[in-house]
């Protein structure tokens, strides 16, 4: 499959997708399907999936660099103790 991005207006661009001839024949059997919308949604979903993967990777790198001074349980206990004393 090859994708060609052609120029378009500021809101959208035209993307041409090549599919095997046999698949195109099968698609033609369902002419009522808006294939452009199907492809657009599939691309949007894949882009979101890749964005989440990237965000998780970045968060993992940041959290790996962040080393807490104390165990989290100890920090929580100290916070609760201070809050109880001031109440």
Phi and psi in degrees as a GROMACS rama.xvg file:
@    title "Ramachandran Plot"
@    xaxis  label "Phi"
@    yaxis  label "Psi"
@TYPE xy
-124.21  150.072  UNK-2
-122.708  131.257  UNK-3
-118.292  124.585  UNK-4
-99.8958  121.385  UNK-5
-107.706  157.379  UNK-6
-66.4219  152.148  UNK-7
-152.519  -169.037  UNK-8
-74.1668  -178.942  UNK-9
-66.7886  -22.545  UNK-10
-87.4759  -27.5411  UNK-11
-155.612  164.417  UNK-12
-129.262  160.509  UNK-13
-95.4185  129.844  UNK-14
-118.3  127.115  UNK-15
-103.542  129.716  UNK-16
-117.599  131.156  UNK-17
-94.9004  133.206  UNK-18
-127.445  154.873  UNK-19
-58.6258  146.95  UNK-20
-54.4654  -41.9357  UNK-21
-62.921  -40.0225  UNK-22
-64.6525  -41.4195  UNK-23
-60.5431  -40.2277  UNK-24
-61.674  -42.3081  UNK-25
-66.1632  -38.8344  UNK-26
-62.7284  -38.6865  UNK-27
-61.6083  -24.145  UNK-28
-66.4192  -19.457  UNK-29
-121.367  59.8692  UNK-30
-63.9788  -18.2585  UNK-31
-75.3792  -12.5544  UNK-32
-80.4994  133.155  UNK-33
-84.2349  91.0999  UNK-34
-64.7732  -30.7652  UNK-35
-61.2598  -42.6357  UNK-36
-68.0436  -38.5098  UNK-37
-60.2261  -46.7238  UNK-38
-66.5956  -42.9949  UNK-39
-58.8832  -46.3908  UNK-40
-65.283  -39.586  UNK-41
-64.0376  -40.6629  UNK-42
-66.6333  -44.8419  UNK-43
-59.0884  -44.2289  UNK-44
-63.1811  -43.6434  UNK-45
-65.9206  -40.5069  UNK-46
-62.5326  -44.5584  UNK-47
-59.7706  -43.6921  UNK-48
-59.634  -44.5977  UNK-49
-68.6843  -34.9193  UNK-50
-64.3689  -40.2434  UNK-51
-64.9394  -44.3008  UNK-52
-57.5541  -45.1358  UNK-53
-63.7867  -44.579  UNK-54
-62.0748  -42.6632  UNK-55
-64.2854  -38.3606  UNK-56
-63.6961  -46.1243  UNK-57
-63.6162  -43.9991  UNK-58
-62.7077  -38.8728  UNK-59
-63.1618  -41.9519  UNK-60
-64.7849  -41.2342  UNK-61
-66.2946  -45.2854  UNK-62
-68.4851  -28.495  UNK-63
-68.4423  -31.5603  UNK-64
-79.5583  -27.1618  UNK-65
-82.7464  110.429  UNK-66
-109.004  115.151  UNK-67
-66.8573  145.093  UNK-68
-70.1579  -34.0206  UNK-69
-131.396  158.71  UNK-70
-60.4278  143.501  UNK-71
-57.3162  -39.5758  UNK-72
-59.4939  -38.7728  UNK-73
-68.3879  -40.4536  UNK-74
-61.8504  -43.9753  UNK-75
-63.6974  -44.4222  UNK-76
-60.2896  -45.1368  UNK-77
-62.3251  -41.8196  UNK-78
-61.448  -46.6101  UNK-79
-64.1934  -40.4255  UNK-80
-62.7856  -44.7447  UNK-81
-63.1671  -41.8201  UNK-82
-64.1587  -40.9685  UNK-83
-66.6404  -38.9514  UNK-84
-67.325  -34.4291  UNK-85
-84.8688  -8.16502  UNK-86
